[in-house]
Amino acid sequence: MAGHSKWANIQHRKGRQDEKRGKVWTRVIREIMVAARTGGGDLSANPRLRLAVEKAKAANLPADTVKRNIDKATGNLEGVNYEEIRYEGYGIGGAAIIVDPMTDNRVRTVAEVRHAFSKYGGNMGTEGSVAFQFKHCGQLIFAPGTDEDTLMEAALEAGAEDVITDEDGAIEVLTSFADFETVKNALSAAGFNQEVAEVTMRAENTIELAGDDAARMQKLLDVLEDLDDVQDVFHNADIHL
């Protein structure tokens, strides 16, 4: 199955994450705390917490920091209580955007998100206005040049739902949330090294943006991602800068 080009967008996002290492740590700590609070501090019984701890390791977050924040979230230490919220809206050219913050101050967060949308050419929408255009799933992305046939065989055997080759040669493996870890571990064991491995909101269809529209959309996304309370930003724009 063929998919849209997204390799350049992935590399842009990875570059920005490398530039903002301190922000990445903050986001990972919040994810650990929310995952531990909602599902408990036992890694073996909490898949969301396992994924958060994996992100922490990838970001070189010290192990004692991970443990301390799990303890805070499960009541063993005093800590901040974060809540998850979701905002939906539209960007340049009607592109759909989902913004997922974790915050200890909902009033502050919604004001900052609304300001970013309005200042940079977007519009806040109502709950459910764009979420139907996305699928909650596990996503593994492999670099162009990966052996497609071998990867597809291994992925489907491990329980993947779909394998998609994008226009630029990158290969996406899609899974259910429940099967994400199993498929990820099986492909790693088979020698495939993914560039991206995450549970995400994947756009079912994309809107192509180029030139000035692409630049304006990227600016809006960058501003939203830079907000202190924002954990993730998902969108359906295929940006050609």
C-alpha positions in Angstrom: 0.0 0.0 0.0 1.4 3.4 -0.9 1.4 6.4 1.4 2.2 10.1 1.3 5.7 11.6 1.6 6.6 12.4 5.2 10.3 11.7 5.6 11.3 15.3 5.5 8.7 16.2 8.1 10.0 13.4 10.3 13.6 14.7 10.0 12.5 18.2 10.8 10.6 17.1 13.9 13.6 15.0 15.1 15.9 18.0 14.6 13.7 20.2 16.6 13.5 17.6 19.4 17.3 17.5 19.5 17.4 21.3 19.8 15.0 21.2 22.7 16.4 18.5 24.9 15.3 20.2 28.1 11.7 20.4 26.8 11.8 16.8 25.8 12.8 15.9 29.4 9.9 17.9 30.8 7.4 16.2 28.4 8.7 12.7 29.2 8.5 13.4 33.0 4.8 14.5 32.6 4.0 11.5 30.6 5.6 9.2 33.2 3.6 10.9 36.0 0.3 10.7 34.2 0.8 7.1 33.1 1.8 6.1 36.6 -1.1 7.9 38.2 -3.7 6.4 35.9 -2.2 2.9 35.6 0.0 2.4 38.6 3.7 2.3 39.1 4.3 -1.4 38.1 6.0 -1.4 34.7 5.0 -5.0 34.0 1.3 -4.2 34.4 1.3 -0.7 32.8 2.1 -0.6 29.1 1.7 3.1 28.8 4.2 3.6 31.6 6.6 1.2 29.9 6.5 3.3 26.7 7.1 6.5 28.8 10.1 5.0 30.5 11.4 3.9 27.1 11.1 7.5 25.9 12.9 8.6 29.0 15.8 6.2 28.3 16.0 7.4 24.7 16.2 11.0 25.9 18.9 10.1 28.4 16.8 11.0 31.4 18.5 9.8 34.6 17.0 6.6 36.1 16.7 8.2 39.5 14.6 11.0 38.0 12.3 8.4 36.4 11.9 6.6 39.7 11.3 9.8 41.7 8.5 10.9 39.3 6.8 7.5 39.4 6.9 7.7 43.2 5.4 11.2 43.0 2.6 10.1 40.7 1.7 7.1 42.8 1.6 9.0 46.1 4.9 8.0 47.6 6.2 11.5 47.2 4.5 14.9 47.0 4.3 16.2 43.5 2.3 18.2 40.9 -0.9 16.8 39.6 -1.2 17.0 35.9 -4.3 16.5 33.8 -4.6 15.5 30.2 -6.7 17.7 27.9 -7.2 17.8 24.1 -7.8 20.8 21.8 -8.7 20.5 18.2 -8.5 23.1 15.4 -7.6 24.1 11.9 -4.4 25.4 10.4 -3.5 26.8 7.1 -5.6 25.6 4.2 -8.1 23.9 6.5 -5.5 21.4 7.7 -6.6 19.5 10.9 -4.6 19.9 14.1 -4.9 18.1 17.4 -3.0 19.6 20.4 -2.5 17.4 23.5 -1.3 19.2 26.6 -0.7 18.0 30.1 -1.2 20.8 32.6 -1.7 21.8 36.2 -3.6 25.0 35.1 -6.3 24.4 32.4 -7.2 28.1 32.2 -3.6 29.1 31.4 -3.2 26.3 28.8 -6.3 27.0 26.8 -5.5 30.7 26.7 -2.0 29.9 25.3 -3.3 27.4 22.7 -6.1 29.7 21.5 -3.6 32.6 21.2 -1.3 30.5 19.1 -4.0 29.4 16.8 -5.4 33.0 16.3 -2.0 34.7 15.9 -0.6 32.3 13.4 -3.5 31.8 11.0 -5.4 28.9 12.5 -8.7 28.5 14.3 -9.7 26.6 17.4 -12.4 24.1 16.8 -14.9 22.3 19.1 -14.3 18.9 20.7 -14.6 16.2 18.0 -14.3 18.7 15.1 -11.2 17.1 13.6 -10.4 14.0 15.7 -12.5 11.7 13.4 -9.8 12.3 10.7 -7.2 10.6 12.8 -6.6 7.0 14.0 -5.1 6.2 17.4 -2.5 3.6 16.6 1.0 2.4 17.0 3.4 3.6 14.3 6.9 2.4 13.5 8.7 4.2 10.7 11.8 2.9 8.9 14.2 4.8 6.7 14.1 4.7 2.9 16.2 1.8 1.7 14.8 -0.7 4.2 14.1 -4.1 2.7 10.3 -3.7 2.2 9.4 -7.4 1.5 11.3 -8.8 4.5 10.0 -6.0 6.8 6.4 -6.6 5.7 6.7 -10.3 6.2 8.1 -9.9 9.7 5.7 -7.1 10.7 2.5 -9.0 9.6 3.8 -12.2 11.3 4.2 -10.2 14.5 0.7 -8.9 14.4 0.9 -5.5 12.6 -2.3 -4.1 11.0 -0.7 -2.6 7.9 2.6 -1.8 6.2 2.7 1.3 4.1 5.5 2.5 1.7 5.5 6.3 1.4 6.3 8.2 -1.7 9.9 8.9 -0.5 10.7 5.3 0.3 10.1 5.4 4.1 8.1 2.5 5.4 5.4 2.7 8.0 4.3 -0.2 10.1 0.9 0.4 11.8 -0.4 -1.6 14.8 -3.1 -1.4 17.4 -2.2 0.2 20.7 -2.4 -3.3 22.3 0.0 -4.9 19.9 2.5 -2.0 19.6 5.1 -3.3 22.0 4.9 -6.9 20.6 5.4 -5.7 17.0 8.2 -3.3 18.0 10.1 -5.9 19.9 9.7 -8.5 17.2 11.0 -6.2 14.5 13.9 -5.1 16.7 14.8 -8.7 17.3 14.7 -9.3 13.5 17.3 -6.6 13.0 15.1 -3.7 11.9 16.0 -0.3 13.5 13.1 2.1 13.4 13.6 5.9 13.1 10.3 6.5 14.9 8.4 4.3 17.3 5.4 5.8 19.0 1.7 5.5 19.8 0.2 8.4 17.8 -2.8 10.0 16.2 -2.2 9.2 12.5 -4.0 11.2 9.9 -6.2 9.1 7.6 -5.9 11.6 4.8 -3.5 14.5 4.2 -3.6 18.0 2.8 -0.6 19.1 0.7 0.8 22.5 1.5 3.7 24.2 -0.4 5.4 27.6 -0.6 4.1 30.3 1.7 1.2 28.1 3.0 3.7 25.4 4.0 5.9 27.9 5.8 3.0 29.4 7.7 1.7 26.0 8.7 5.1 24.9 10.0 5.3 28.2 12.0 2.0 27.5 13.6 3.0 23.9 14.4 6.3 25.1 15.9 4.6 27.7 18.1 2.1 25.1 19.4 4.8 22.6 20.1 6.9 25.2 21.9 4.1 25.9 24.5 5.3 24.7 27.9 2.2 22.6 28.6 1.9 20.9 25.2 3.0 17.3 25.0 2.1 16.4 21.4 0.8 18.1 18.2 -0.8 16.0 15.5 -1.8 17.2 12.0 -2.8 16.1 8.5 -0.6 18.5 6.5 1.9 17.2 4.0 4.3 20.1 4.2 6.7 20.8 1.3 9.0 23.6 2.4 
